[in-house]
Amino acid sequence: MALRIIRIATRSSPMAVAQAEQVAAGLAEFGVETELVKVTSAGDRWMGDLAKLGGKGAFVKEIDDALLNDQADLAVHCLKDIPGDIPIPEGIAFAGFPARDDVRDAIITKDGRPLAEQPAGTVVGTSSVRRAAQLRLHYPGLEMKPLRGNMNTRLQRLEDGYCDVLIAAVSGMYRIGREDRITEILPVDVMCPPIGAGVLTLACRVDDEEVRELAGRLDHAETRRVADAERAMLHALQGHCNSPIAGVCVIEPTGRLSLRGKVFDLDGTQWLDAHHWGVPEDPQALGFFVGADLLRQGARAIIDSIPH
């Protein structure tokens, strides 16, 4: 049992708090007492283009600072929010990856009809370049309109008529108890997820052995493997926050790793696809191999052509 109350840093959005409470419940099974330290990140405060804040790292910097400044002992991040083109801050370590949730994206429509039945000109509210590129590829009649904010805010914008359709992570809809709003779930071959989709990352100070050991108890070996493969691919591509990079790794019944990676241009007219397999003992090798394949196909030119 921990000899102190473990302070868990989290973003203050309802979805992030639900994730942190899930981690707290896991630690409670080991007799660990916790308290939440809610942090409003720059990414949560800013409703404009994330690139102007330095990208997705805007969601994690203040939380990492809370760790480094001893205002918290453990941080809960969504792995998809951690940039792949810059290293994690010195003094912080990833200590655990709980079991992965659903990686797929959900469609929420105002009229309850699936995307295939929506008329041309239907407006989708999303600021995700990954989602927009793939929607344009598979549903060319749709129009995209920027929309950010937590999920409850976005659902309200849908009701207010700002847009006709929302797209959100399936796991997130379940975490906030709004799964009843899901119209349909898109398969990963239509909407390939972001790197690290459905994966929570537990971070702590490198020198805090007690917390590293506690977080390690929540580590799920298979999730860590697939996360390592996907992150290695992202690192190889050195994509910025506006890069429509997608990828997902799964473990086949034989134990072999399967990693599919994709890179799109903004309008979905150009896209690259790589799919390879690797051994579970070296997931990062598989990730770098898939990343290298995409680079050989021309990913660098696509990524660099997109403003950031």
C-alpha positions in Angstrom: 0.0 0.0 0.0 1.2 3.5 -0.8 2.2 5.5 2.3 0.9 8.7 0.8 -2.1 10.0 -1.1 -1.2 9.8 -4.8 -2.1 13.1 -6.6 -3.4 12.4 -10.1 -3.1 15.2 -12.6 -5.7 15.4 -15.4 -7.3 17.8 -17.8 -10.4 19.3 -16.4 -12.8 18.2 -19.2 -15.5 15.7 -18.2 -14.0 13.0 -20.5 -10.5 13.5 -19.0 -11.8 13.4 -15.5 -13.7 10.2 -16.2 -10.4 8.7 -17.5 -8.5 9.8 -14.4 -11.3 8.4 -12.1 -10.9 5.1 -14.0 -7.2 5.1 -13.1 -8.0 6.0 -9.5 -10.4 3.1 -9.3 -7.7 0.8 -10.6 -5.2 2.0 -7.9 -7.9 1.7 -5.2 -8.0 -2.1 -5.9 -4.4 -2.1 -4.5 -5.4 -0.1 -1.5 -4.0 3.2 -2.9 -5.7 6.4 -1.8 -5.8 9.1 -4.5 -7.0 12.6 -5.2 -7.5 14.4 -8.6 -5.6 17.5 -9.5 -7.6 19.1 -12.3 -5.6 21.2 -14.8 -7.1 23.4 -17.5 -4.6 23.1 -20.3 -3.8 25.7 -23.0 -5.4 23.4 -25.5 -8.7 23.4 -23.5 -8.7 27.2 -23.2 -7.9 27.9 -26.8 -10.7 27.4 -29.3 -8.7 28.3 -32.4 -6.3 26.4 -34.6 -4.2 24.1 -32.4 -1.2 24.6 -34.7 -1.0 28.2 -33.4 -0.4 26.8 -29.9 2.3 24.4 -31.0 -0.1 21.5 -31.7 -1.4 18.7 -29.5 1.3 19.2 -27.0 -0.9 22.1 -25.7 -3.0 19.4 -24.0 -0.2 17.9 -22.0 2.4 20.6 -21.2 0.7 22.0 -18.0 0.0 18.5 -16.7 3.7 17.5 -17.2 4.6 20.8 -15.5 2.5 19.8 -12.5 4.5 16.6 -12.2 7.9 18.3 -12.5 6.8 21.0 -10.0 5.7 18.4 -7.5 2.1 19.5 -7.7 1.1 16.0 -8.7 2.5 12.5 -8.6 0.9 10.8 -11.5 -0.4 12.2 -14.8 -3.1 10.6 -17.0 -2.7 11.5 -20.7 -4.4 10.3 -23.8 -1.6 8.8 -25.9 -3.0 10.4 -29.0 -2.4 13.9 -27.5 1.3 13.4 -27.0 3.3 14.7 -30.0 5.5 12.3 -31.9 8.0 14.8 -33.2 9.3 16.0 -29.8 10.7 13.9 -26.9 8.8 13.7 -23.6 10.2 16.2 -21.0 13.3 15.2 -19.2 12.6 13.8 -15.8 9.3 12.2 -16.8 8.7 8.6 -17.7 5.8 6.6 -19.1 5.1 4.2 -16.2 2.0 2.3 -17.4 -0.5 1.7 -20.2 -3.9 0.4 -19.0 -5.8 -1.9 -21.3 -6.8 -0.2 -24.6 -10.4 0.9 -25.2 -12.3 1.0 -28.5 -10.2 2.7 -31.2 -13.0 3.5 -33.6 -14.8 6.8 -34.3 -18.5 7.3 -34.0 -20.8 9.4 -36.1 -23.5 11.5 -34.4 -26.1 13.0 -36.7 -28.8 15.5 -35.9 -31.5 13.6 -37.9 -30.4 10.1 -36.8 -29.5 9.0 -40.4 -26.1 7.5 -41.1 -23.5 9.2 -43.3 -24.4 7.3 -46.4 -27.9 8.7 -46.3 -26.9 12.3 -45.7 -27.5 14.7 -48.7 -24.7 16.6 -50.4 -23.7 19.7 -48.5 -24.2 18.1 -45.1 -22.0 20.0 -42.6 -19.6 18.0 -40.4 -18.2 19.8 -37.4 -14.6 18.8 -36.9 -11.2 20.4 -36.5 -9.4 17.1 -36.9 -7.4 17.0 -40.2 -7.2 13.2 -39.9 -11.0 12.9 -39.8 -11.7 15.6 -42.4 -9.3 14.0 -44.9 -10.8 10.5 -44.6 -14.4 11.8 -44.6 -13.6 13.7 -47.9 -12.1 10.5 -49.3 -15.1 8.3 -48.5 -17.9 10.8 -48.5 -17.0 13.5 -51.0 -20.3 15.4 -50.7 -19.8 16.4 -47.1 -18.6 19.9 -46.0 -16.3 20.4 -43.1 -16.7 23.2 -40.5 -14.1 23.8 -37.7 -15.4 22.8 -34.3 -13.5 22.3 -31.1 -14.4 22.0 -27.4 -15.3 19.2 -25.1 -17.8 16.6 -26.2 -20.8 18.2 -24.3 -20.0 21.5 -25.9 -19.9 20.0 -29.4 -23.1 18.1 -28.8 -24.7 21.4 -27.9 -23.4 23.1 -31.1 -25.0 20.2 -33.0 -28.3 20.9 -31.4 -27.9 24.7 -32.0 -27.6 24.1 -35.7 -23.9 24.9 -36.1 -23.5 21.6 -38.0 -25.4 18.5 -39.0 -22.9 15.8 -38.0 -20.3 15.3 -35.3 -17.6 12.7 -35.2 -16.1 11.5 -31.9 -14.2 8.7 -30.4 -16.4 5.8 -29.4 -14.5 5.3 -26.1 -15.0 8.9 -25.3 -18.8 8.8 -25.8 -19.0 5.9 -23.4 -16.8 7.6 -20.8 -19.1 10.5 -20.6 -22.2 8.3 -20.7 -23.5 9.7 -24.1 -23.2 6.5 -26.1 -27.0 6.8 -26.7 -26.2 9.6 -29.2 -24.1 7.4 -31.5 -25.7 7.0 -34.9 -23.1 4.7 -36.4 -19.6 3.4 -35.8 -17.2 3.7 -38.6 -14.9 0.7 -39.3 -11.2 1.3 -39.2 -10.8 0.8 -42.9 -13.0 3.8 -43.5 -11.8 6.0 -40.5 -8.3 4.9 -39.5 -7.8 6.1 -35.9 -5.0 8.4 -34.7 -1.8 7.0 -33.3 -2.5 5.9 -29.7 -6.3 5.9 -30.0 -8.0 4.5 -26.9 -4.8 4.3 -25.0 -4.2 6.1 -21.7 -0.7 6.8 -20.6 0.4 7.0 -17.0 3.3 9.3 -16.5 5.3 10.1 -13.4 8.7 11.6 -12.3 11.6 9.3 -13.3 12.9 9.3 -9.7 9.6 8.5 -8.0 10.1 4.7 -7.6 6.9 4.3 -5.5 4.6 5.8 -8.1 6.4 4.1 -11.0 5.8 0.7 -9.3 2.1 1.5 -8.6 1.5 2.7 -12.1 3.2 -0.4 -13.4 0.6 -2.6 -11.7 -2.0 -1.1 -14.1 0.2 -1.8 -17.2 -1.3 -4.0 -19.9 1.5 -5.7 -21.8 -0.4 -6.0 -25.1 -1.4 -2.4 -25.0 2.2 -1.3 -24.3 3.3 -3.4 -27.3 0.8 -1.9 -29.8 1.4 1.6 -28.4 5.2 1.2 -28.9 4.7 0.1 -32.5 2.4 3.0 -33.3 4.5 5.6 -31.6 7.6 4.4 -33.4 5.8 4.8 -36.7 4.8 8.4 -35.7 8.3 9.2 -34.7 9.7 7.9 -38.0 7.3 10.2 -39.9 8.0 13.2 -37.7 4.6 14.6 -38.3 3.3 17.8 -36.9 -0.1 18.4 -35.3 -1.7 19.2 -38.6 -0.5 16.0 -40.3 -3.3 13.6 -41.3 -1.4 10.6 -40.0 -3.4 7.5 -38.9 -2.5 4.1 -37.8 -3.5 1.1 -35.7 -1.6 -1.9 -34.4 -3.3 -5.1 -33.4 -2.1 -8.4 -32.0 -3.2 -11.4 -34.1 -4.3 -14.7 -32.5 -0.8 -16.1 -33.3 0.8 -13.3 -31.3 2.1 -11.6 -34.4 1.8 -7.8 -34.5 -0.1 -6.2 -37.5 0.5 -2.5 -38.0 -1.3 -0.4 -40.7 -0.3 3.2 -41.2 -1.8 5.9 -43.5 -0.9 9.4 -44.5 -3.4 11.7 -46.3 -3.3 15.2 -47.8 -5.9 17.6 -46.5 -8.5 17.1 -49.1 -8.2 13.3 -49.2 -7.3 13.1 -52.9 -3.8 11.8 -52.1 -3.2 9.0 -49.6 -0.6 6.5 -48.8 -1.0 3.1 -47.1 1.4 0.7 -45.6 0.7 -2.6 -43.8 3.3 -4.9 -42.3 3.7 -7.5 -39.6 6.3 -8.0 -36.9 7.2 -10.0 -33.8 5.9 -9.0 -30.4 9.4 -8.9 -28.9 10.3 -5.8 -31.0 7.2 -3.6 -31.7 9.3 -0.5 -32.3 11.1 -2.2 -35.2 7.8 -2.8 -36.8 6.7 0.8 -36.3 9.9 2.2 -37.8 9.6 -0.2 -40.8 6.0 1.0 -41.5 7.1 4.6 -41.1 10.0 4.0 -43.5 7.6 2.4 -46.1 5.4 5.5 -46.0 8.4 7.8 -46.4 9.5 5.8 -49.4 6.0 6.3 -50.9 6.3 10.1 -50.5 4.9 10.8 -47.1 7.5 13.5 -46.4 6.3 15.6 -49.3 2.7 15.3 -48.2 3.5 16.1 -44.5 5.7 19.1 -45.4 3.1 20.5 -47.8 0.6 21.0 -45.0 0.9 24.3 -43.1 1.6 24.1 -39.4 
